[in-house]
Protein backbone atom coordinates (compact mmCIF):
# COMPACT_ATOMS: atom_id res chain seq x y z
CA UNK A 1 0.00 0.00 0.00
CA UNK A 2 1.45 3.33 -1.04
CA UNK A 3 -0.01 6.31 0.82
CA UNK A 4 1.64 9.71 0.81
CA UNK A 5 2.91 11.04 4.14
CA UNK A 6 1.02 14.27 3.50
CA UNK A 7 -2.27 12.34 3.31
CA UNK A 8 -1.51 10.46 6.52
CA UNK A 9 -0.71 13.77 8.25
CA UNK A 10 -4.10 15.14 7.20
CA UNK A 11 -5.85 12.06 8.58
CA UNK A 12 -4.03 12.45 11.89
CA UNK A 13 -5.01 16.11 12.11
CA UNK A 14 -8.66 15.72 11.13
CA UNK A 15 -9.42 12.52 13.05
CA UNK A 16 -7.03 12.91 16.03
CA UNK A 17 -5.27 9.59 15.39
CA UNK A 18 -1.65 8.59 15.98
CA UNK A 19 0.67 7.45 13.18
CA UNK A 20 0.08 3.71 13.65
CA UNK A 21 -3.69 4.22 13.75
CA UNK A 22 -3.83 6.13 10.46
CA UNK A 23 -1.57 3.57 8.78
CA UNK A 24 -3.68 0.61 9.90
CA UNK A 25 -6.93 2.42 9.10
CA UNK A 26 -5.76 3.39 5.61
CA UNK A 27 -4.59 -0.19 5.01
CA UNK A 28 -7.96 -1.59 6.12
CA UNK A 29 -9.83 0.87 3.93
CA UNK A 30 -7.82 -0.33 0.95
CA UNK A 31 -8.73 -3.97 1.72
CA UNK A 32 -12.24 -3.64 3.15
CA UNK A 33 -11.74 -6.65 5.43
CA UNK A 34 -8.48 -8.14 6.67
CA UNK A 35 -6.63 -9.78 9.56
CA UNK A 36 -4.35 -7.97 11.99
CA UNK A 37 -1.31 -9.73 10.53
CA UNK A 38 -2.15 -8.75 6.96
CA UNK A 39 -2.74 -5.13 7.99
CA UNK A 40 0.55 -5.10 9.90
CA UNK A 41 2.44 -6.14 6.77
CA UNK A 42 0.59 -3.75 4.47
CA UNK A 43 0.88 -0.74 6.79
CA UNK A 44 4.42 -1.52 7.95
CA UNK A 45 3.34 -1.48 11.59
CA UNK A 46 4.94 -3.91 14.12
CA UNK A 47 2.69 -6.95 14.65
CA UNK A 48 3.07 -6.55 18.40
CA UNK A 49 1.28 -3.18 18.08
CA UNK A 50 -1.31 -3.98 15.41
CA UNK A 51 -3.78 -5.64 17.82
CA UNK A 52 -3.65 -2.71 20.26
CA UNK A 53 -4.08 -0.26 17.41
CA UNK A 54 -7.08 -2.16 15.99
CA UNK A 55 -8.65 -2.35 19.45
CA UNK A 56 -8.26 1.42 19.76
CA UNK A 57 -9.77 1.97 16.31
CA UNK A 58 -12.67 -0.30 17.21
CA UNK A 59 -13.43 1.70 20.36
CA UNK A 60 -13.36 4.91 18.32
CA UNK A 61 -15.80 3.47 15.77
CA UNK A 62 -13.42 3.19 12.80
CA UNK A 63 -13.48 -0.59 12.44
CA UNK A 64 -15.68 -3.59 13.29
CA UNK A 65 -14.23 -6.87 14.57
CA UNK A 66 -15.72 -9.94 12.88
CA UNK A 67 -16.15 -13.05 14.98
CA UNK A 68 -14.43 -16.22 13.83
CA UNK A 69 -10.97 -17.64 13.33
CA UNK A 70 -8.80 -15.97 12.33
CA UNK A 71 -10.22 -12.71 13.66
CA UNK A 72 -10.83 -10.26 10.86
CA UNK A 73 -11.60 -6.57 10.84
CA UNK A 74 -14.10 -4.74 8.67
CA UNK A 75 -13.68 -1.09 7.65
CA UNK A 76 -16.54 1.23 8.54
CA UNK A 77 -17.44 3.52 5.57
CA UNK A 78 -15.52 6.84 5.86
CA UNK A 79 -18.71 8.96 5.86
CA UNK A 80 -20.04 6.96 8.80
CA UNK A 81 -16.69 7.34 10.58
CA UNK A 82 -16.89 11.10 10.08
CA UNK A 83 -20.33 11.24 11.68
CA UNK A 84 -19.18 9.06 14.59
CA UNK A 85 -16.13 11.24 15.20
CA UNK A 86 -18.28 14.38 15.15
CA UNK A 87 -20.73 12.80 17.60
CA UNK A 88 -17.95 11.67 19.93
CA UNK A 89 -16.23 15.05 19.82
CA UNK A 90 -19.49 16.83 20.57
CA UNK A 91 -20.15 14.50 23.50
CA UNK A 92 -16.62 15.02 24.83
CA UNK A 93 -16.91 18.81 24.58
CA UNK A 94 -20.29 18.78 26.33
CA UNK A 95 -18.87 16.63 29.13
CA UNK A 96 -15.92 19.01 29.55
CA UNK A 97 -18.24 22.00 29.57
CA UNK A 98 -20.38 20.36 32.24
CA UNK A 99 -17.30 19.66 34.38
CA UNK A 100 -16.15 23.26 34.06
CA UNK A 101 -19.63 24.51 34.91
CA UNK A 102 -19.67 22.28 37.99
CA UNK A 103 -16.35 23.83 39.00
CA UNK A 104 -18.10 27.11 39.77
CA UNK A 105 -19.88 25.53 42.73
CA UNK A 106 -16.77 23.88 44.19
CA UNK A 107 -14.10 25.03 46.62
CA UNK A 108 -11.50 24.67 43.88
CA UNK A 109 -12.55 27.87 42.13
CA UNK A 110 -12.64 29.70 45.45
CA UNK A 111 -9.09 28.59 46.19
CA UNK A 112 -7.95 29.64 42.71
CA UNK A 113 -9.51 33.09 43.19
CA UNK A 114 -7.85 33.36 46.58
CA UNK A 115 -4.47 32.50 45.10
CA UNK A 116 -4.96 35.06 42.35
CA UNK A 117 -6.09 37.83 44.72
CA UNK A 118 -3.21 37.25 47.10
CA UNK A 119 -0.78 37.07 44.21
CA UNK A 120 -1.97 40.37 42.73
CA UNK A 121 -1.09 42.15 45.98
CA UNK A 122 2.51 41.06 45.51
CA UNK A 123 2.78 42.08 41.86
CA UNK A 124 4.69 45.21 40.96
CA UNK A 125 2.74 47.71 38.79
CA UNK A 126 5.43 47.38 36.11
CA UNK A 127 4.63 43.65 35.89
CA UNK A 128 0.99 44.28 34.96
CA UNK A 129 1.72 44.40 31.25
CA UNK A 130 2.14 41.97 28.43
CA UNK A 131 2.66 41.44 24.71
CA UNK A 132 -0.17 39.93 22.66
CA UNK A 133 0.65 38.14 19.42
CA UNK A 134 -1.92 37.33 16.75
CA UNK A 135 -5.28 39.03 16.26
CA UNK A 136 -7.15 36.11 17.84
CA UNK A 137 -5.20 36.52 21.09
CA UNK A 138 -5.56 40.29 20.85
CA UNK A 139 -9.33 40.13 20.68
CA UNK A 140 -9.54 37.53 23.43
CA UNK A 141 -7.63 39.80 25.80
CA UNK A 142 -9.50 42.86 24.59
CA UNK A 143 -12.78 41.13 25.43
CA UNK A 144 -11.46 40.17 28.87
CA UNK A 145 -10.36 43.75 29.56
CA UNK A 146 -13.60 45.34 28.34
CA UNK A 147 -15.76 42.92 30.35
CA UNK A 148 -14.41 44.39 33.58
CA UNK A 149 -15.30 47.99 32.70
CA UNK A 150 -17.20 49.89 35.40
CA UNK A 151 -17.41 53.41 33.99
CA UNK A 152 -15.98 53.96 30.52
CA UNK A 153 -14.71 52.15 27.44
CA UNK A 154 -12.85 54.28 24.90
CA UNK A 155 -11.87 52.83 21.52
CA UNK A 156 -10.00 54.29 18.59
CA UNK A 157 -9.62 52.00 15.60
CA UNK A 158 -9.53 51.64 11.83
CA UNK A 159 -12.49 51.08 9.53
CA UNK A 160 -11.93 47.33 9.38
CA UNK A 161 -11.16 47.26 13.08
CA UNK A 162 -14.48 48.99 13.79
CA UNK A 163 -16.36 46.40 11.72
CA UNK A 164 -14.55 43.50 13.44
CA UNK A 165 -15.19 44.86 16.91
CA UNK A 166 -18.90 45.34 16.31
CA UNK A 167 -19.16 41.80 14.90
CA UNK A 168 -17.22 40.21 17.74
CA UNK A 169 -17.85 42.39 20.78
CA UNK A 170 -21.39 43.71 20.37
CA UNK A 171 -22.87 41.34 23.00
CA UNK A 172 -20.27 42.59 25.49
CA UNK A 173 -21.05 46.22 24.62
CA UNK A 174 -24.76 45.59 25.17
CA UNK A 175 -24.14 44.16 28.65
CA UNK A 176 -21.91 47.12 29.52
CA UNK A 177 -24.56 49.56 28.33
CA UNK A 178 -27.11 47.97 30.67
CA UNK A 179 -24.64 48.44 33.53
CA UNK A 180 -24.35 52.13 32.73
CA UNK A 181 -20.89 51.99 31.18
CA UNK A 182 -20.23 54.80 28.69
CA UNK A 183 -18.87 53.50 25.38
CA UNK A 184 -17.22 55.79 22.85
CA UNK A 185 -15.67 54.73 19.54
CA UNK A 186 -13.67 56.87 17.11
CA UNK A 187 -12.93 55.42 13.67
CA UNK A 188 -12.83 56.32 9.96
CA UNK A 189 -16.46 55.53 9.12
CA UNK A 190 -16.92 54.75 5.41
CA UNK A 191 -19.93 53.42 3.53
CA UNK A 192 -18.51 49.94 4.11
CA UNK A 193 -18.87 50.47 7.86
CA UNK A 194 -22.45 51.79 7.76
CA UNK A 195 -24.10 48.43 8.61
CA UNK A 196 -21.87 48.08 11.67
CA UNK A 197 -22.60 51.71 12.62
CA UNK A 198 -26.35 51.11 12.52
CA UNK A 199 -25.91 47.90 14.47
CA UNK A 200 -24.15 49.64 17.38
CA UNK A 201 -25.87 53.06 17.29
CA UNK A 202 -28.06 52.38 20.33
CA UNK A 203 -25.22 50.99 22.41
CA UNK A 204 -22.21 53.20 21.74
CA UNK A 205 -21.50 56.74 20.60
CA UNK A 206 -19.46 56.70 17.40
CA UNK A 207 -17.59 59.63 15.85
CA UNK A 208 -15.66 59.90 12.63
CA UNK A 209 -11.89 60.39 12.55
CA UNK A 210 -9.22 60.07 9.87
CA UNK A 211 -6.71 58.66 12.35
CA UNK A 212 -5.44 55.09 12.01
CA UNK A 213 -4.59 54.70 15.70
CA UNK A 214 -5.67 51.44 17.33
CA UNK A 215 -6.20 51.36 21.08
CA UNK A 216 -8.73 50.75 23.84
CA UNK A 217 -8.84 52.41 27.27
CA UNK A 218 -10.96 50.98 30.07
CA UNK A 219 -11.90 53.14 33.10
CA UNK A 220 -8.81 55.31 32.45
CA UNK A 221 -6.81 52.48 34.07
CA UNK A 222 -6.14 49.73 31.55
CA UNK A 223 -4.88 50.16 28.02
CA UNK A 224 -4.59 47.82 25.05
CA UNK A 225 -2.92 49.27 21.96
CA UNK A 226 -1.88 47.74 18.67
CA UNK A 227 1.51 48.62 17.22
CA UNK A 228 0.92 47.78 13.53
CA UNK A 229 -1.38 48.97 10.76
CA UNK A 230 -4.03 46.26 10.36
CA UNK A 231 -4.22 46.97 6.63
CA UNK A 232 -0.57 46.00 6.20
CA UNK A 233 -0.18 43.04 8.53
CA UNK A 234 -1.54 39.49 8.40
CA UNK A 235 -3.83 38.74 11.39
CA UNK A 236 -1.40 36.05 12.56
CA UNK A 237 1.38 38.62 12.96
CA UNK A 238 -0.65 41.43 14.49
CA UNK A 239 0.87 42.65 17.77
CA UNK A 240 -0.65 44.43 20.74
CA UNK A 241 0.49 45.64 24.15
CA UNK A 242 -1.62 45.44 27.32
CA UNK A 243 -0.78 47.76 30.21
CA UNK A 244 -2.52 48.15 33.55
CA UNK A 245 -1.33 51.62 34.53
CA UNK A 246 -3.75 54.39 35.56
CA UNK A 247 -1.02 57.04 35.09
CA UNK A 248 -0.44 56.39 31.37
CA UNK A 249 -3.99 55.28 30.57
CA UNK A 250 -5.46 58.43 32.14
CA UNK A 251 -3.01 60.64 30.23
CA UNK A 252 -4.03 59.04 26.93
CA UNK A 253 -7.70 59.31 27.93
CA UNK A 254 -7.31 63.08 28.40
CA UNK A 255 -5.74 63.39 24.95
CA UNK A 256 -8.59 61.37 23.46
CA UNK A 257 -11.18 63.54 25.22
CA UNK A 258 -9.61 66.64 23.65
CA UNK A 259 -9.76 65.05 20.18
CA UNK A 260 -13.28 63.70 20.77
CA UNK A 261 -14.64 67.20 21.28
CA UNK A 262 -13.56 68.12 17.73
CA UNK A 263 -15.01 65.04 16.01
CA UNK A 264 -18.39 64.89 14.29
CA UNK A 265 -20.96 62.15 14.90
CA UNK A 266 -20.34 59.36 12.38
CA UNK A 267 -23.91 59.27 11.08
CA UNK A 268 -23.63 62.94 10.03
CA UNK A 269 -20.40 62.36 8.12
CA UNK A 270 -21.40 59.32 6.07
CA UNK A 271 -24.95 58.85 4.81
VENGIKA-V658507 format. One record per residue. N is the residue number from 1. RES is the residue in one small letter. PHI is phi in degrees with one decimal (999 if undefined). OMEGA is omega in whole degrees, -180 to 180 (NA if undefined). D_CENTER is the distance of its C-alpha to the mean C-alpha in Angstrom with 1 decimal. Layout:
n=N res=RES phi=PHI omega=OMEGA d_center=D_CENTER
n=N res=RES phi=PHI omega=OMEGA d_center=D_CENTER
//
This chain:
n=1 res=x phi=999 omega=179 d_center=38.6
n=2 res=x phi=-111.1 omega=178 d_center=36.9
n=3 res=x phi=-127.0 omega=-178 d_center=33.2
n=4 res=x phi=-65.4 omega=179 d_center=31.3
n=5 res=x phi=-60.0 omega=-180 d_center=28.9
n=6 res=x phi=-62.0 omega=180 d_center=26.3
n=7 res=x phi=-67.5 omega=179 d_center=26.5
n=8 res=x phi=-62.8 omega=179 d_center=26.4
n=9 res=x phi=-63.7 omega=178 d_center=23.2
n=10 res=x phi=-64.9 omega=179 d_center=21.5
n=11 res=x phi=-61.4 omega=180 d_center=22.9
n=12 res=x phi=-62.6 omega=-177 d_center=21.5
n=13 res=x phi=-70.6 omega=-176 d_center=18.0
n=14 res=x phi=-75.2 omega=-174 d_center=18.1
n=15 res=x phi=-108.8 omega=178 d_center=20.1
n=16 res=x phi=55.2 omega=179 d_center=19.2
n=17 res=x phi=-112.5 omega=174 d_center=22.9
n=18 res=x phi=-86.9 omega=-174 d_center=24.7
n=19 res=x phi=-62.5 omega=180 d_center=27.2
n=20 res=x phi=-63.4 omega=-179 d_center=30.3
n=21 res=x phi=-64.1 omega=-179 d_center=28.7
n=22 res=x phi=-68.8 omega=179 d_center=27.8
n=23 res=x phi=-66.7 omega=180 d_center=31.2
n=24 res=x phi=-65.3 omega=-179 d_center=33.1
n=25 res=x phi=-63.3 omega=179 d_center=31.1
n=26 res=x phi=-62.3 omega=179 d_center=31.8
n=27 res=x phi=-64.7 omega=-180 d_center=35.4
n=28 res=x phi=-67.5 omega=177 d_center=35.9
n=29 res=x phi=-61.8 omega=-179 d_center=34.5
n=30 res=x phi=-73.4 omega=-180 d_center=37.1
n=31 res=x phi=-103.3 omega=-177 d_center=39.8
n=32 res=x phi=88.6 omega=177 d_center=38.9
n=33 res=x phi=-145.7 omega=-176 d_center=40.8
n=34 res=x phi=-166.2 omega=177 d_center=41.8
n=35 res=x phi=-90.9 omega=180 d_center=42.7
n=36 res=x phi=-62.6 omega=-180 d_center=40.6
n=37 res=x phi=-64.4 omega=179 d_center=43.2
n=38 res=x phi=-61.7 omega=-179 d_center=43.0
n=39 res=x phi=-66.2 omega=178 d_center=39.2
n=40 res=x phi=-60.7 omega=-180 d_center=39.4
n=41 res=x phi=-68.5 omega=-178 d_center=41.8
n=42 res=x phi=-66.4 omega=-175 d_center=39.9
n=43 res=x phi=-88.0 omega=-178 d_center=36.5
n=44 res=x phi=59.5 omega=178 d_center=38.0
n=45 res=x phi=-116.1 omega=180 d_center=36.6
n=46 res=x phi=-52.3 omega=-178 d_center=38.9
n=47 res=x phi=-58.9 omega=-179 d_center=40.9
n=48 res=x phi=-65.0 omega=180 d_center=40.3
n=49 res=x phi=-102.2 omega=-172 d_center=36.6
n=50 res=x phi=-61.1 omega=-179 d_center=36.8
n=51 res=x phi=-68.3 omega=178 d_center=37.7
n=52 res=x phi=-63.5 omega=-179 d_center=34.8
n=53 res=x phi=-65.1 omega=180 d_center=32.4
n=54 res=x phi=-65.4 omega=177 d_center=34.0
n=55 res=x phi=-64.4 omega=178 d_center=33.9
n=56 res=x phi=-65.2 omega=179 d_center=30.1
n=57 res=x phi=-65.5 omega=179 d_center=29.7
n=58 res=x phi=-66.7 omega=179 d_center=32.0
n=59 res=x phi=-63.0 omega=-179 d_center=29.9
n=60 res=x phi=-83.8 omega=177 d_center=26.8
n=61 res=x phi=89.0 omega=-178 d_center=28.8
n=62 res=x phi=-90.0 omega=-177 d_center=29.3
n=63 res=x phi=-137.2 omega=176 d_center=33.1
n=64 res=x phi=-124.6 omega=179 d_center=36.1
n=65 res=x phi=-88.3 omega=179 d_center=38.9
n=66 res=x phi=-90.8 omega=179 d_center=42.3
n=67 res=x phi=-73.3 omega=-180 d_center=45.2
n=68 res=x phi=131.6 omega=178 d_center=48.2
n=69 res=x phi=-126.7 omega=-6 d_center=49.5
n=70 res=x phi=-71.2 omega=179 d_center=48.0
n=71 res=x phi=-68.5 omega=178 d_center=44.6
n=72 res=x phi=-120.4 omega=-178 d_center=42.7
n=73 res=x phi=-122.4 omega=-177 d_center=39.1
n=74 res=x phi=-111.0 omega=-180 d_center=38.1
n=75 res=x phi=-78.6 omega=174 d_center=34.9
n=76 res=x phi=-78.0 omega=179 d_center=32.9
n=77 res=x phi=-52.7 omega=-177 d_center=32.2
n=78 res=x phi=-51.1 omega=-179 d_center=28.8
n=79 res=x phi=-63.7 omega=178 d_center=27.8
n=80 res=x phi=-68.6 omega=177 d_center=28.6
n=81 res=x phi=-60.6 omega=-180 d_center=26.6
n=82 res=x phi=-58.5 omega=-180 d_center=23.5
n=83 res=x phi=-65.4 omega=180 d_center=24.0
n=84 res=x phi=-66.4 omega=179 d_center=24.7
n=85 res=x phi=-63.0 omega=178 d_center=21.6
n=86 res=x phi=-60.1 omega=-179 d_center=19.4
n=87 res=x phi=-65.0 omega=180 d_center=21.5
n=88 res=x phi=-66.0 omega=179 d_center=21.2
n=89 res=x phi=-64.6 omega=179 d_center=17.5
n=90 res=x phi=-62.3 omega=180 d_center=17.3
n=91 res=x phi=-63.9 omega=-180 d_center=20.0
n=92 res=x phi=-64.5 omega=179 d_center=18.3
n=93 res=x phi=-63.5 omega=180 d_center=15.0
n=94 res=x phi=-62.3 omega=179 d_center=17.4
n=95 res=x phi=-65.8 omega=178 d_center=19.5
n=96 res=x phi=-66.5 omega=179 d_center=16.8
n=97 res=x phi=-63.1 omega=179 d_center=15.7
n=98 res=x phi=-63.8 omega=180 d_center=19.5
n=99 res=x phi=-64.9 omega=179 d_center=20.0
n=100 res=x phi=-67.3 omega=178 d_center=17.4
n=101 res=x phi=-66.0 omega=178 d_center=19.1
n=102 res=x phi=-65.0 omega=-179 d_center=22.4
n=103 res=x phi=-60.7 omega=-178 d_center=21.5
n=104 res=x phi=-60.3 omega=-176 d_center=21.9
n=105 res=x phi=-94.7 omega=-178 d_center=25.5
n=106 res=x phi=-104.1 omega=178 d_center=26.3
n=107 res=x phi=-73.6 omega=-177 d_center=27.8
n=108 res=x phi=-60.4 omega=-179 d_center=25.0
n=109 res=x phi=-64.4 omega=178 d_center=22.7
n=110 res=x phi=-60.8 omega=179 d_center=25.8
n=111 res=x phi=-66.0 omega=178 d_center=26.5
n=112 res=x phi=-63.1 omega=178 d_center=23.1
n=113 res=x phi=-62.6 omega=179 d_center=23.4
n=114 res=x phi=-64.1 omega=177 d_center=26.9
n=115 res=x phi=-60.1 omega=-178 d_center=25.9
n=116 res=x phi=-66.4 omega=-179 d_center=23.4
n=117 res=x phi=-63.8 omega=179 d_center=26.0
n=118 res=x phi=-66.2 omega=-180 d_center=28.8
n=119 res=x phi=-67.3 omega=-179 d_center=26.8
n=120 res=x phi=-60.0 omega=-179 d_center=25.9
n=121 res=x phi=-64.1 omega=-178 d_center=29.7
n=122 res=x phi=-96.5 omega=-177 d_center=30.3
n=123 res=x phi=-84.3 omega=176 d_center=27.7
n=124 res=x phi=-73.0 omega=179 d_center=29.3
n=125 res=x phi=-53.0 omega=-179 d_center=28.2
n=126 res=x phi=-67.4 omega=180 d_center=27.7
n=127 res=x phi=-84.8 omega=-178 d_center=25.1
n=128 res=x phi=-84.7 omega=179 d_center=22.8
n=129 res=x phi=-155.2 omega=-180 d_center=21.0
n=130 res=x phi=-168.2 omega=178 d_center=18.4
n=131 res=x phi=-100.3 omega=-178 d_center=17.0
n=132 res=x phi=-118.1 omega=-177 d_center=13.5
n=133 res=x phi=-110.7 omega=180 d_center=12.8
n=134 res=x phi=90.8 omega=-175 d_center=10.7
n=135 res=x phi=-64.1 omega=179 d_center=9.7
n=136 res=x phi=-62.1 omega=178 d_center=6.0
n=137 res=x phi=-66.0 omega=179 d_center=7.3
n=138 res=x phi=-58.6 omega=-177 d_center=10.1
n=139 res=x phi=-71.5 omega=176 d_center=8.8
n=140 res=x phi=-63.3 omega=-179 d_center=7.1
n=141 res=x phi=-73.6 omega=178 d_center=10.6
n=142 res=x phi=-62.2 omega=178 d_center=12.4
n=143 res=x phi=-62.4 omega=179 d_center=11.4
n=144 res=x phi=-61.6 omega=-179 d_center=12.6
n=145 res=x phi=-67.4 omega=-178 d_center=15.7
n=146 res=x phi=-66.5 omega=-179 d_center=16.6
n=147 res=x phi=-55.6 omega=-176 d_center=16.5
n=148 res=x phi=-86.3 omega=-178 d_center=19.3
n=149 res=x phi=-61.3 omega=178 d_center=21.5
n=150 res=x phi=-114.7 omega=-177 d_center=25.1
n=151 res=x phi=-127.5 omega=-174 d_center=27.1
n=152 res=x phi=-140.1 omega=170 d_center=25.5
n=153 res=x phi=-130.5 omega=-179 d_center=22.5
n=154 res=x phi=-117.1 omega=-178 d_center=23.5
n=155 res=x phi=-129.7 omega=169 d_center=21.5
n=156 res=x phi=-123.4 omega=-174 d_center=22.9
n=157 res=x phi=-153.1 omega=179 d_center=21.0
n=158 res=x phi=-90.3 omega=179 d_center=21.7
n=159 res=x phi=-59.6 omega=180 d_center=22.3
n=160 res=x phi=-66.7 omega=177 d_center=19.1
n=161 res=x phi=-63.6 omega=178 d_center=17.2
n=162 res=x phi=-62.2 omega=-180 d_center=19.0
n=163 res=x phi=-62.0 omega=-180 d_center=18.1
n=164 res=x phi=-63.1 omega=-177 d_center=14.3
n=165 res=x phi=-67.1 omega=179 d_center=14.6
n=166 res=x phi=-68.5 omega=179 d_center=16.7
n=167 res=x phi=-65.4 omega=-174 d_center=14.5
n=168 res=x phi=-93.6 omega=-172 d_center=11.4
n=169 res=x phi=-115.3 omega=-178 d_center=13.3
n=170 res=x phi=-55.4 omega=179 d_center=16.5
n=171 res=x phi=-57.9 omega=178 d_center=16.3
n=172 res=x phi=-67.4 omega=179 d_center=16.0
n=173 res=x phi=-59.7 omega=-179 d_center=18.9
n=174 res=x phi=-63.5 omega=178 d_center=20.9
n=175 res=x phi=-66.3 omega=179 d_center=20.8
n=176 res=x phi=-64.7 omega=180 d_center=21.8
n=177 res=x phi=-58.8 omega=180 d_center=24.6
n=178 res=x phi=-65.2 omega=179 d_center=25.9
n=179 res=x phi=-86.7 omega=178 d_center=26.1
n=180 res=x phi=88.1 omega=179 d_center=28.1
n=181 res=x phi=-77.3 omega=180 d_center=25.7
n=182 res=x phi=-86.9 omega=-177 d_center=26.9
n=183 res=x phi=-114.8 omega=178 d_center=24.3
n=184 res=x phi=-127.3 omega=-178 d_center=25.5
n=185 res=x phi=-129.7 omega=175 d_center=23.9
n=186 res=x phi=-115.5 omega=-178 d_center=25.8
n=187 res=x phi=-161.1 omega=174 d_center=24.9
n=188 res=x phi=-73.1 omega=-176 d_center=26.9
n=189 res=x phi=-90.1 omega=178 d_center=27.1
n=190 res=x phi=-106.2 omega=178 d_center=28.2
n=191 res=x phi=-60.6 omega=179 d_center=29.0
n=192 res=x phi=-62.6 omega=-176 d_center=25.6
n=193 res=x phi=-92.2 omega=-177 d_center=24.1
n=194 res=x phi=-58.3 omega=178 d_center=26.6
n=195 res=x phi=-58.5 omega=179 d_center=24.6
n=196 res=x phi=-66.9 omega=179 d_center=21.8
n=197 res=x phi=-62.0 omega=179 d_center=24.8
n=198 res=x phi=-64.4 omega=-177 d_center=26.4
n=199 res=x phi=-68.0 omega=-174 d_center=23.3
n=200 res=x phi=-111.0 omega=-173 d_center=23.0
n=201 res=x phi=-56.9 omega=-178 d_center=26.8
n=202 res=x phi=-88.8 omega=-177 d_center=27.5
n=203 res=x phi=-109.6 omega=-177 d_center=24.7
n=204 res=x phi=-131.3 omega=175 d_center=24.9
n=205 res=x phi=-92.5 omega=-176 d_center=27.7
n=206 res=x phi=-120.4 omega=177 d_center=27.0
n=207 res=x phi=-126.3 omega=-176 d_center=29.4
n=208 res=x phi=-87.1 omega=175 d_center=29.8
n=209 res=x phi=-143.9 omega=177 d_center=29.9
n=210 res=x phi=-94.5 omega=-178 d_center=30.3
n=211 res=x phi=-71.2 omega=177 d_center=28.4
n=212 res=x phi=-108.1 omega=-180 d_center=25.4
n=213 res=x phi=-62.6 omega=-179 d_center=24.3
n=214 res=x phi=-135.1 omega=178 d_center=20.7
n=215 res=x phi=-157.3 omega=178 d_center=20.3
n=216 res=x phi=-140.7 omega=178 d_center=19.8
n=217 res=x phi=-116.3 omega=179 d_center=22.3
n=218 res=x phi=-117.7 omega=177 d_center=22.0
n=219 res=x phi=55.8 omega=-179 d_center=25.5
n=220 res=x phi=56.6 omega=-178 d_center=27.0
n=221 res=x phi=-124.0 omega=-178 d_center=25.6
n=222 res=x phi=-109.4 omega=-177 d_center=22.1
n=223 res=x phi=-137.6 omega=171 d_center=21.1
n=224 res=x phi=-122.5 omega=178 d_center=18.1
n=225 res=x phi=-133.0 omega=-179 d_center=19.4
n=226 res=x phi=-97.1 omega=-172 d_center=18.4
n=227 res=x phi=-99.2 omega=-178 d_center=21.0
n=228 res=x phi=-124.1 omega=176 d_center=20.8
n=229 res=x phi=-77.1 omega=-176 d_center=21.6
n=230 res=x phi=-67.1 omega=179 d_center=18.6
n=231 res=x phi=-81.3 omega=-175 d_center=21.2
n=232 res=x phi=-118.0 omega=-178 d_center=22.2
n=233 res=x phi=-127.7 omega=176 d_center=19.1
n=234 res=x phi=-70.4 omega=-179 d_center=16.5
n=235 res=x phi=-50.1 omega=-179 d_center=12.9
n=236 res=x phi=-64.6 omega=-175 d_center=12.4
n=237 res=x phi=-105.5 omega=177 d_center=15.3
n=238 res=x phi=-63.8 omega=-176 d_center=14.9
n=239 res=x phi=-131.5 omega=177 d_center=15.9
n=240 res=x phi=-135.1 omega=178 d_center=16.2
n=241 res=x phi=-123.9 omega=176 d_center=18.3
n=242 res=x phi=-108.8 omega=179 d_center=18.1
n=243 res=x phi=-134.3 omega=174 d_center=21.5
n=244 res=x phi=-106.7 omega=-178 d_center=23.0
n=245 res=x phi=-146.8 omega=-180 d_center=26.5
n=246 res=x phi=-55.3 omega=-177 d_center=28.6
n=247 res=x phi=-60.3 omega=-177 d_center=31.2
n=248 res=x phi=-74.5 omega=-179 d_center=29.2
n=249 res=x phi=-61.8 omega=180 d_center=26.9
n=250 res=x phi=-67.4 omega=179 d_center=30.0
n=251 res=x phi=-63.7 omega=179 d_center=31.8
n=252 res=x phi=-68.3 omega=178 d_center=29.1
n=253 res=x phi=-61.2 omega=180 d_center=29.1
n=254 res=x phi=-64.5 omega=177 d_center=32.9
n=255 res=x phi=-65.5 omega=179 d_center=32.6
n=256 res=x phi=-63.2 omega=-179 d_center=30.2
n=257 res=x phi=-58.8 omega=178 d_center=32.5
n=258 res=x phi=-64.6 omega=178 d_center=35.4
n=259 res=x phi=-67.5 omega=-177 d_center=33.6
n=260 res=x phi=-55.4 omega=-178 d_center=32.4
n=261 res=x phi=-64.6 omega=-179 d_center=36.0
n=262 res=x phi=-96.3 omega=-176 d_center=36.9
n=263 res=x phi=-87.7 omega=179 d_center=34.1
n=264 res=x phi=-94.9 omega=175 d_center=34.8
n=265 res=x phi=-54.2 omega=-175 d_center=32.9
n=266 res=x phi=-58.7 omega=-177 d_center=30.6
n=267 res=x phi=-66.5 omega=179 d_center=32.2
n=268 res=x phi=-88.4 omega=-179 d_center=35.6
n=269 res=x phi=-88.0 omega=-178 d_center=34.6
n=270 res=x phi=-120.9 omega=180 d_center=33.0
n=271 res=x phi=-126.1 omega=NA d_center=34.5
//
